[in-house]
Amino acid sequence: MVSRVYPEIEPYEHGMLDVGDGNLVYWEVCGNPEGKPVVGLHGGPGTGCSPVMRRRFDPSLYRIVLFDQRGSGRSLPHAADHGTDLSVNTTAHLVRDIELLREHLGVERWMVFGGSWGCTLGLHYAESFPERVTEIVMVAITSGRYSELEWLYGGLGRFFPEEYDRFRRGAPEGSVDLVAAYDALLNDADPAVRQKAADDWCAWEGSIVSMDPDHTPAPRESDPRWRHAFARITAHYFRHFAWLEDGQVLRDIGRLHGIPAVLVHGRLDMQGPLHTAWELDRAWPDAELVVVHGAAHSVQDGGMMEAILAATDKFARR
C-alpha cells in the first residue's frame, strides 16, 4: 500500500491542442498557476495520463502539466478506432508535441517527469531540448535499447513461462517476431481478431508489472477500448524500436550535463531490469540513482511512491 500521496486535485485548466496531422492532444494543468512547471509523461506507450499522476507533486508548489500522448486517453483520433492512422504517431511526433504544448502554455523551462516508456520519451526530449529542462525525475527506467525490448517480449518469458506461452500462442504459429505479429493482428480488418490480440497483449503486460501477488490492476485496464489502444500503440512503437538508434538515449546522455536528476527504480523490476538504470547513473554525473528494495515495475509496489515523492519534493523549491 502507498503510505503517502498528495491529495486528489482537479485541473484548473484543460483543452485540446491541435498538433497537426489531424491529431488533437488532450492536456490539463493542476496545482499552483504560479508554481514550478513540470510536465508528466505517461508510460505505455499508450496508457494515457491518469488522475493519480497529479498526486506525485506538491500542488502548492508545482504547476503540473499532463497530457495524453497521440492516440491515447482523451486525445483524438483514438487508436482503438480502426481507421486511426498511426503513421503520424512516432517518437519524433511526440517530442514535437511536447514542445508545442510548452509553447502553448507559455512555459520557458520546466522539469520533466516520466515513468517506464515515459523515461525513454522524456530523456530523448531532454536530449533534444536541454535548454528547456530544469530537472529530471525518471521512474522505472527504460531507454529504448533493442536488448531491452527483446528482453521484454522474449527473454523475460523464462521467468513467466505459463504467461509467456499464452502470449506466444496468441500470435500465428511459427511467428518469429511476436511484436510484429501482434502489430499485424491489432490492425486486422476483423474487430474480433483485433480485440483478442489486445486482450492477449495486455494479459502479458499485466502479468509482469509487479511481483506482489496482491497487485491490483487499474480499473481502466478492464476497458476493452483502453486495452485495444494501449496494445495497438505499444506494438506499433516497439515494432519500430521507437524510431531510435540502438543505444541512442545512453549515447547522447552527455547533452544533459548540468541538469540534476533522480532515477527511481525497483530492485525486483523484471520488466525493465535495474542494469539500464545503473548504466544511466554511471554515465550521468548529475543523476542520483535511488533503488527501491522489494519493488518491481509498478509504482504501487512498496516504497516506490515514497521514493517518487521524495524526488519531486527535492526539486520543488529549486
Contacts in CASP RR format, 6 or more apart in sequence:
PFRMAT RR
TARGET T0000
AUTHOR 0000-0000-0000
METHOD contacts of the structure
MODEL  1
MVSRVYPEIEPYEHGMLDVGDGNLVYWEVCGNPEGKPVVGLHGGPGTGCS
PVMRRRFDPSLYRIVLFDQRGSGRSLPHAADHGTDLSVNTTAHLVRDIEL
LREHLGVERWMVFGGSWGCTLGLHYAESFPERVTEIVMVAITSGRYSELE
WLYGGLGRFFPEEYDRFRRGAPEGSVDLVAAYDALLNDADPAVRQKAADD
WCAWEGSIVSMDPDHTPAPRESDPRWRHAFARITAHYFRHFAWLEDGQVL
RDIGRLHGIPAVLVHGRLDMQGPLHTAWELDRAWPDAELVVVHGAAHSVQ
DGGMMEAILAATDKFARR
1 302 0 8 1.000
2 300 0 8 1.000
2 302 0 8 1.000
2 305 0 8 1.000
2 306 0 8 1.000
3 303 0 8 1.000
3 305 0 8 1.000
3 306 0 8 1.000
4 305 0 8 1.000
4 306 0 8 1.000
4 309 0 8 1.000
5 52 0 8 1.000
5 55 0 8 1.000
5 56 0 8 1.000
5 305 0 8 1.000
5 309 0 8 1.000
6 54 0 8 1.000
6 55 0 8 1.000
6 56 0 8 1.000
6 57 0 8 1.000
6 58 0 8 1.000
6 59 0 8 1.000
6 309 0 8 1.000
7 55 0 8 1.000
7 59 0 8 1.000
8 51 0 8 1.000
8 54 0 8 1.000
8 55 0 8 1.000
9 30 0 8 1.000
9 31 0 8 1.000
9 54 0 8 1.000
9 55 0 8 1.000
9 59 0 8 1.000
10 30 0 8 1.000
11 28 0 8 1.000
11 29 0 8 1.000
11 30 0 8 1.000
11 54 0 8 1.000
12 29 0 8 1.000
12 30 0 8 1.000
12 31 0 8 1.000
12 33 0 8 1.000
13 28 0 8 1.000
13 29 0 8 1.000
14 26 0 8 1.000
14 27 0 8 1.000
14 28 0 8 1.000
14 29 0 8 1.000
15 26 0 8 1.000
15 27 0 8 1.000
15 28 0 8 1.000
16 24 0 8 1.000
16 25 0 8 1.000
16 26 0 8 1.000
16 27 0 8 1.000
16 75 0 8 1.000
16 76 0 8 1.000
17 24 0 8 1.000
17 25 0 8 1.000
17 27 0 8 1.000
17 67 0 8 1.000
17 97 0 8 1.000
17 100 0 8 1.000
17 101 0 8 1.000
17 104 0 8 1.000
18 24 0 8 1.000
19 25 0 8 1.000
19 70 0 8 1.000
19 93 0 8 1.000
19 96 0 8 1.000
19 97 0 8 1.000
19 100 0 8 1.000
21 85 0 8 1.000
21 88 0 8 1.000
21 93 0 8 1.000
22 77 0 8 1.000
22 88 0 8 1.000
23 70 0 8 1.000
23 71 0 8 1.000
23 75 0 8 1.000
23 76 0 8 1.000
23 77 0 8 1.000
23 88 0 8 1.000
23 89 0 8 1.000
24 75 0 8 1.000
24 76 0 8 1.000
25 67 0 8 1.000
25 68 0 8 1.000
25 69 0 8 1.000
25 70 0 8 1.000
25 75 0 8 1.000
25 97 0 8 1.000
25 101 0 8 1.000
26 67 0 8 1.000
26 68 0 8 1.000
26 73 0 8 1.000
26 74 0 8 1.000
26 75 0 8 1.000
26 76 0 8 1.000
27 65 0 8 1.000
27 66 0 8 1.000
27 67 0 8 1.000
27 68 0 8 1.000
27 101 0 8 1.000
27 104 0 8 1.000
27 105 0 8 1.000
28 49 0 8 1.000
28 65 0 8 1.000
28 66 0 8 1.000
28 67 0 8 1.000
29 63 0 8 1.000
29 64 0 8 1.000
29 65 0 8 1.000
29 66 0 8 1.000
29 105 0 8 1.000
30 54 0 8 1.000
30 59 0 8 1.000
30 64 0 8 1.000
30 66 0 8 1.000
31 54 0 8 1.000
31 57 0 8 1.000
31 59 0 8 1.000
31 60 0 8 1.000
31 62 0 8 1.000
31 63 0 8 1.000
31 64 0 8 1.000
32 59 0 8 1.000
32 60 0 8 1.000
32 61 0 8 1.000
32 62 0 8 1.000
32 63 0 8 1.000
33 63 0 8 1.000
34 63 0 8 1.000
35 61 0 8 1.000
35 62 0 8 1.000
35 63 0 8 1.000
36 61 0 8 1.000
36 62 0 8 1.000
36 63 0 8 1.000
36 111 0 8 1.000
36 134 0 8 1.000
36 315 0 8 1.000
36 316 0 8 1.000
36 317 0 8 1.000
36 318 0 8 1.000
37 62 0 8 1.000
37 63 0 8 1.000
37 65 0 8 1.000
37 105 0 8 1.000
37 107 0 8 1.000
37 109 0 8 1.000
37 110 0 8 1.000
37 111 0 8 1.000
38 57 0 8 1.000
38 62 0 8 1.000
38 63 0 8 1.000
38 64 0 8 1.000
38 65 0 8 1.000
38 110 0 8 1.000
38 111 0 8 1.000
38 112 0 8 1.000
38 113 0 8 1.000
38 312 0 8 1.000
39 65 0 8 1.000
39 66 0 8 1.000
39 67 0 8 1.000
39 98 0 8 1.000
39 101 0 8 1.000
39 102 0 8 1.000
39 110 0 8 1.000
39 111 0 8 1.000
39 112 0 8 1.000
39 113 0 8 1.000
40 49 0 8 1.000
40 53 0 8 1.000
40 64 0 8 1.000
40 65 0 8 1.000
40 66 0 8 1.000
40 67 0 8 1.000
40 112 0 8 1.000
40 113 0 8 1.000
40 114 0 8 1.000
41 69 0 8 1.000
41 98 0 8 1.000
41 112 0 8 1.000
41 113 0 8 1.000
41 114 0 8 1.000
41 115 0 8 1.000
41 118 0 8 1.000
41 121 0 8 1.000
41 122 0 8 1.000
41 125 0 8 1.000
42 48 0 8 1.000
42 49 0 8 1.000
42 50 0 8 1.000
42 53 0 8 1.000
42 66 0 8 1.000
42 68 0 8 1.000
42 69 0 8 1.000
42 72 0 8 1.000
42 114 0 8 1.000
42 115 0 8 1.000
42 117 0 8 1.000
42 118 0 8 1.000
43 114 0 8 1.000
43 115 0 8 1.000
43 116 0 8 1.000
43 117 0 8 1.000
43 118 0 8 1.000
43 121 0 8 1.000
44 116 0 8 1.000
44 117 0 8 1.000
44 118 0 8 1.000
44 230 0 8 1.000
44 233 0 8 1.000
44 234 0 8 1.000
45 69 0 8 1.000
45 72 0 8 1.000
45 117 0 8 1.000
45 121 0 8 1.000
45 233 0 8 1.000
45 234 0 8 1.000
45 237 0 8 1.000
46 69 0 8 1.000
46 71 0 8 1.000
46 72 0 8 1.000
46 73 0 8 1.000
46 79 0 8 1.000
46 117 0 8 1.000
46 229 0 8 1.000
46 230 0 8 1.000
46 233 0 8 1.000
46 234 0 8 1.000
47 72 0 8 1.000
47 230 0 8 1.000
48 68 0 8 1.000
48 69 0 8 1.000
48 72 0 8 1.000
48 73 0 8 1.000
49 66 0 8 1.000
49 67 0 8 1.000
49 68 0 8 1.000
49 73 0 8 1.000
50 218 0 8 1.000
50 220 0 8 1.000
53 66 0 8 1.000
54 64 0 8 1.000
54 66 0 8 1.000
56 113 0 8 1.000
56 305 0 8 1.000
56 308 0 8 1.000
56 309 0 8 1.000
56 312 0 8 1.000
57 64 0 8 1.000
57 113 0 8 1.000
57 312 0 8 1.000
57 316 0 8 1.000
58 312 0 8 1.000
58 313 0 8 1.000
58 316 0 8 1.000
61 316 0 8 1.000
61 317 0 8 1.000
62 312 0 8 1.000
62 316 0 8 1.000
65 101 0 8 1.000
65 105 0 8 1.000
65 107 0 8 1.000
65 110 0 8 1.000
67 75 0 8 1.000
67 97 0 8 1.000
67 101 0 8 1.000
68 74 0 8 1.000
68 75 0 8 1.000
69 75 0 8 1.000
69 94 0 8 1.000
69 97 0 8 1.000
69 121 0 8 1.000
69 233 0 8 1.000
70 88 0 8 1.000
70 89 0 8 1.000
70 93 0 8 1.000
70 94 0 8 1.000
70 97 0 8 1.000
71 77 0 8 1.000
71 78 0 8 1.000
71 79 0 8 1.000
71 84 0 8 1.000
71 89 0 8 1.000
71 229 0 8 1.000
71 233 0 8 1.000
72 78 0 8 1.000
72 79 0 8 1.000
72 229 0 8 1.000
72 230 0 8 1.000
72 233 0 8 1.000
73 226 0 8 1.000
73 229 0 8 1.000
77 83 0 8 1.000
77 84 0 8 1.000
77 85 0 8 1.000
78 84 0 8 1.000
78 225 0 8 1.000
78 229 0 8 1.000
79 86 0 8 1.000
79 89 0 8 1.000
79 228 0 8 1.000
79 229 0 8 1.000
79 232 0 8 1.000
79 233 0 8 1.000
80 225 0 8 1.000
80 226 0 8 1.000
80 228 0 8 1.000
80 229 0 8 1.000
80 232 0 8 1.000
82 187 0 8 1.000
82 189 0 8 1.000
82 191 0 8 1.000
82 194 0 8 1.000
86 232 0 8 1.000
86 233 0 8 1.000
86 236 0 8 1.000
89 233 0 8 1.000
89 236 0 8 1.000
90 237 0 8 1.000
90 240 0 8 1.000
90 243 0 8 1.000
91 120 0 8 1.000
91 121 0 8 1.000
91 124 0 8 1.000
91 237 0 8 1.000
91 242 0 8 1.000
91 243 0 8 1.000
91 244 0 8 1.000
92 243 0 8 1.000
94 121 0 8 1.000
94 125 0 8 1.000
95 121 0 8 1.000
95 124 0 8 1.000
95 125 0 8 1.000
95 128 0 8 1.000
95 129 0 8 1.000
98 122 0 8 1.000
98 125 0 8 1.000
99 129 0 8 1.000
99 132 0 8 1.000
102 110 0 8 1.000
102 132 0 8 1.000
108 132 0 8 1.000
109 131 0 8 1.000
109 132 0 8 1.000
109 133 0 8 1.000
109 134 0 8 1.000
110 132 0 8 1.000
110 133 0 8 1.000
110 134 0 8 1.000
111 133 0 8 1.000
111 134 0 8 1.000
111 135 0 8 1.000
111 136 0 8 1.000
111 137 0 8 1.000
111 315 0 8 1.000
112 122 0 8 1.000
112 125 0 8 1.000
112 126 0 8 1.000
112 133 0 8 1.000
112 135 0 8 1.000
112 136 0 8 1.000
112 137 0 8 1.000
113 136 0 8 1.000
113 137 0 8 1.000
113 138 0 8 1.000
113 139 0 8 1.000
113 312 0 8 1.000
114 121 0 8 1.000
114 122 0 8 1.000
114 137 0 8 1.000
114 138 0 8 1.000
114 139 0 8 1.000
115 138 0 8 1.000
115 139 0 8 1.000
115 140 0 8 1.000
116 139 0 8 1.000
116 140 0 8 1.000
116 142 0 8 1.000
116 271 0 8 1.000
116 297 0 8 1.000
117 142 0 8 1.000
117 234 0 8 1.000
117 237 0 8 1.000
118 138 0 8 1.000
118 142 0 8 1.000
119 138 0 8 1.000
119 139 0 8 1.000
119 140 0 8 1.000
119 141 0 8 1.000
119 142 0 8 1.000
119 143 0 8 1.000
120 142 0 8 1.000
120 143 0 8 1.000
120 144 0 8 1.000
120 242 0 8 1.000
120 244 0 8 1.000
120 249 0 8 1.000
122 136 0 8 1.000
122 138 0 8 1.000
123 136 0 8 1.000
123 138 0 8 1.000
123 143 0 8 1.000
123 249 0 8 1.000
123 253 0 8 1.000
123 256 0 8 1.000
124 244 0 8 1.000
124 248 0 8 1.000
124 249 0 8 1.000
125 133 0 8 1.000
126 133 0 8 1.000
126 136 0 8 1.000
126 255 0 8 1.000
126 256 0 8 1.000
126 259 0 8 1.000
127 249 0 8 1.000
127 252 0 8 1.000
127 253 0 8 1.000
127 254 0 8 1.000
127 255 0 8 1.000
127 256 0 8 1.000
130 255 0 8 1.000
130 256 0 8 1.000
130 259 0 8 1.000
133 256 0 8 1.000
133 259 0 8 1.000
134 259 0 8 1.000
134 315 0 8 1.000
134 318 0 8 1.000
135 259 0 8 1.000
135 260 0 8 1.000
135 261 0 8 1.000
135 315 0 8 1.000
135 318 0 8 1.000
136 256 0 8 1.000
136 259 0 8 1.000
136 260 0 8 1.000
136 261 0 8 1.000
136 262 0 8 1.000
136 287 0 8 1.000
137 261 0 8 1.000
137 262 0 8 1.000
137 264 0 8 1.000
137 308 0 8 1.000
137 311 0 8 1.000
137 312 0 8 1.000
137 315 0 8 1.000
138 261 0 8 1.000
138 262 0 8 1.000
138 263 0 8 1.000
138 264 0 8 1.000
139 264 0 8 1.000
139 265 0 8 1.000
139 299 0 8 1.000
139 304 0 8 1.000
139 308 0 8 1.000
140 264 0 8 1.000
140 265 0 8 1.000
140 266 0 8 1.000
140 269 0 8 1.000
140 271 0 8 1.000
140 272 0 8 1.000
140 297 0 8 1.000
140 299 0 8 1.000
141 263 0 8 1.000
141 265 0 8 1.000
141 272 0 8 1.000
141 276 0 8 1.000
141 277 0 8 1.000
141 280 0 8 1.000
142 148 0 8 1.000
142 272 0 8 1.000
142 276 0 8 1.000
143 247 0 8 1.000
143 249 0 8 1.000
143 250 0 8 1.000
143 276 0 8 1.000
143 280 0 8 1.000
144 241 0 8 1.000
144 242 0 8 1.000
144 244 0 8 1.000
144 247 0 8 1.000
144 249 0 8 1.000
145 246 0 8 1.000
145 247 0 8 1.000
145 249 0 8 1.000
145 250 0 8 1.000
145 276 0 8 1.000
146 241 0 8 1.000
146 246 0 8 1.000
146 247 0 8 1.000
148 272 0 8 1.000
148 276 0 8 1.000
149 179 0 8 1.000
149 238 0 8 1.000
149 241 0 8 1.000
151 272 0 8 1.000
151 273 0 8 1.000
152 208 0 8 1.000
152 238 0 8 1.000
152 271 0 8 1.000
152 272 0 8 1.000
153 178 0 8 1.000
153 179 0 8 1.000
153 238 0 8 1.000
154 164 0 8 1.000
154 178 0 8 1.000
156 164 0 8 1.000
156 208 0 8 1.000
156 270 0 8 1.000
156 271 0 8 1.000
157 163 0 8 1.000
157 164 0 8 1.000
158 164 0 8 1.000
159 270 0 8 1.000
160 207 0 8 1.000
160 208 0 8 1.000
163 203 0 8 1.000
163 204 0 8 1.000
163 207 0 8 1.000
163 208 0 8 1.000
164 204 0 8 1.000
166 200 0 8 1.000
166 203 0 8 1.000
166 204 0 8 1.000
167 178 0 8 1.000
167 200 0 8 1.000
167 201 0 8 1.000
167 203 0 8 1.000
167 204 0 8 1.000
168 175 0 8 1.000
168 178 0 8 1.000
170 182 0 8 1.000
170 185 0 8 1.000
170 196 0 8 1.000
170 197 0 8 1.000
170 200 0 8 1.000
171 178 0 8 1.000
171 181 0 8 1.000
171 182 0 8 1.000
171 185 0 8 1.000
172 181 0 8 1.000
172 185 0 8 1.000
175 181 0 8 1.000
177 239 0 8 1.000
179 235 0 8 1.000
179 238 0 8 1.000
179 239 0 8 1.000
180 239 0 8 1.000
182 197 0 8 1.000
182 200 0 8 1.000
182 201 0 8 1.000
182 231 0 8 1.000
182 235 0 8 1.000
183 232 0 8 1.000
183 235 0 8 1.000
183 236 0 8 1.000
183 239 0 8 1.000
185 193 0 8 1.000
185 194 0 8 1.000
185 196 0 8 1.000
185 197 0 8 1.000
186 194 0 8 1.000
186 197 0 8 1.000
186 198 0 8 1.000
186 201 0 8 1.000
186 228 0 8 1.000
186 231 0 8 1.000
186 232 0 8 1.000
186 235 0 8 1.000
186 236 0 8 1.000
187 194 0 8 1.000
187 232 0 8 1.000
188 194 0 8 1.000
188 197 0 8 1.000
194 228 0 8 1.000
194 232 0 8 1.000
195 224 0 8 1.000
195 227 0 8 1.000
195 228 0 8 1.000
197 231 0 8 1.000
198 224 0 8 1.000
198 227 0 8 1.000
198 228 0 8 1.000
198 230 0 8 1.000
198 231 0 8 1.000
198 232 0 8 1.000
199 224 0 8 1.000
199 227 0 8 1.000
201 227 0 8 1.000
201 230 0 8 1.000
201 231 0 8 1.000
201 234 0 8 1.000
201 235 0 8 1.000
202 221 0 8 1.000
202 227 0 8 1.000
202 230 0 8 1.000
202 231 0 8 1.000
205 230 0 8 1.000
205 234 0 8 1.000
206 217 0 8 1.000
206 221 0 8 1.000
208 270 0 8 1.000
208 271 0 8 1.000
208 297 0 8 1.000
209 215 0 8 1.000
209 271 0 8 1.000
209 296 0 8 1.000
209 297 0 8 1.000
209 298 0 8 1.000
210 296 0 8 1.000
210 297 0 8 1.000
210 298 0 8 1.000
210 300 0 8 1.000
210 301 0 8 1.000
211 268 0 8 1.000
211 270 0 8 1.000
211 294 0 8 1.000
211 296 0 8 1.000
211 301 0 8 1.000
212 296 0 8 1.000
212 298 0 8 1.000
212 300 0 8 1.000
212 301 0 8 1.000
212 302 0 8 1.000
215 298 0 8 1.000
215 300 0 8 1.000
215 301 0 8 1.000
216 300 0 8 1.000
220 226 0 8 1.000
221 227 0 8 1.000
245 251 0 8 1.000
250 279 0 8 1.000
250 280 0 8 1.000
250 283 0 8 1.000
253 280 0 8 1.000
253 283 0 8 1.000
253 284 0 8 1.000
254 283 0 8 1.000
254 284 0 8 1.000
256 284 0 8 1.000
256 286 0 8 1.000
257 285 0 8 1.000
257 286 0 8 1.000
258 286 0 8 1.000
259 286 0 8 1.000
260 286 0 8 1.000
260 287 0 8 1.000
260 288 0 8 1.000
260 315 0 8 1.000
260 318 0 8 1.000
261 284 0 8 1.000
261 286 0 8 1.000
261 287 0 8 1.000
261 288 0 8 1.000
262 287 0 8 1.000
262 288 0 8 1.000
262 290 0 8 1.000
262 311 0 8 1.000
262 314 0 8 1.000
262 315 0 8 1.000
263 277 0 8 1.000
263 280 0 8 1.000
263 281 0 8 1.000
263 287 0 8 1.000
263 288 0 8 1.000
263 289 0 8 1.000
263 290 0 8 1.000
264 290 0 8 1.000
264 292 0 8 1.000
264 304 0 8 1.000
264 307 0 8 1.000
264 308 0 8 1.000
264 311 0 8 1.000
265 274 0 8 1.000
265 277 0 8 1.000
265 289 0 8 1.000
265 290 0 8 1.000
265 291 0 8 1.000
265 292 0 8 1.000
266 274 0 8 1.000
266 291 0 8 1.000
266 292 0 8 1.000
266 293 0 8 1.000
266 294 0 8 1.000
266 295 0 8 1.000
266 296 0 8 1.000
266 297 0 8 1.000
266 301 0 8 1.000
266 304 0 8 1.000
267 274 0 8 1.000
267 291 0 8 1.000
267 292 0 8 1.000
267 293 0 8 1.000
267 294 0 8 1.000
267 295 0 8 1.000
268 294 0 8 1.000
268 295 0 8 1.000
268 296 0 8 1.000
269 295 0 8 1.000
269 296 0 8 1.000
269 297 0 8 1.000
270 296 0 8 1.000
270 297 0 8 1.000
271 296 0 8 1.000
271 297 0 8 1.000
272 297 0 8 1.000
274 291 0 8 1.000
277 289 0 8 1.000
277 291 0 8 1.000
278 289 0 8 1.000
280 287 0 8 1.000
280 289 0 8 1.000
281 287 0 8 1.000
281 288 0 8 1.000
281 289 0 8 1.000
290 307 0 8 1.000
290 310 0 8 1.000
290 311 0 8 1.000
292 301 0 8 1.000
292 302 0 8 1.000
292 303 0 8 1.000
292 304 0 8 1.000
292 307 0 8 1.000
294 301 0 8 1.000
294 302 0 8 1.000
294 303 0 8 1.000
295 301 0 8 1.000
295 302 0 8 1.000
295 303 0 8 1.000
295 304 0 8 1.000
298 304 0 8 1.000
299 305 0 8 1.000
299 308 0 8 1.000
END
